[in-house]
Amino acid sequence: FKGMNQNHALGVVFNNKGNILKASNQLPESVAAYEKAITIARRLLGKSQIQLQKAQIRAGANSESAKIANSINESSSKLERYAITLANRLSNISLSHKEMASFDKSLEVLQEAEDLVVENDNLMSLLRVFGNRGLTLLGMNRENEAKELFDQSYGLAEASFNDQKDMNTLQSYQFAAMNKANFWKILALKEEPPNKDKL
């Protein structure tokens, strides 16, 4: 991949490697892999920002050019795509930090991820951020804050689905419901002895 300069594909490889290492409980190694994927995502996002700026400058000199307008649209789409990619990579590494009890670091990267997804209006990625933040708060024994977050996520997804019923809003709704159910499961298992009646 390096020889082909396929940075996006290389980022996918490192992200997948991080997923595998995290699943194998090799947490420091997963963080290292995710950090490589994040570095690539930042680089791609930066290049997209520069391309968009150049296209906008050209548009200022020739606002009626259809070619320049297409270039702006293409650059804007790339910028949004790479911003969401970066946000998802940050969401992934947050879970490794959480499992290592590096809670402050987990919350820090999730804040950056949230800023990216809010700016680009991506509900599914926002729900991922909220879900991972809720899990981090649970790990910090901040159950009330976690519950508020899962309730907020569920409410957002439900409202979006009711407003426009399609596959994307359905998947978001299902994801939010799964996160909320997972919250109650974790809470029940944290009780001594575990309260299986709540599962």
Sequence and secondary structure as in RCSB ss.txt:
>XXXX:A:sequence
FKGMNQNHALGVVFNNKGNILKASNQLPESVAAYEKAITIARRLLGKSQIQLQKAQIRAGANSESAKIANSINES
SSKLERYAITLANRLSNISLSHKEMASFDKSLEVLQEAEDLVVENDNLMSLLRVFGNRGLTLLGMNRENEAKELF
DQSYGLAEASFNDQKDMNTLQSYQFAAMNKANFWKILALKEEPPNKDKL
>XXXX:A:secstr
 TTTT HHHHHHHHHHHHHHHHHTT HHHHHHHHHHHHHHHHHHHHHHHHHHHHHHHHHHH TT HHHHHHHHHH
HHHHHHHHHHHHHHHHHHHHHHHHTT HHHHHHHHHHHHHHHHHTT HHHHHHHHHHHHHHHHHTT HHHHHHHH
HHHHHHHHHHHHHS SHHHHHHHHHHHHHHHHHHHHHHHHSSS  GGG 
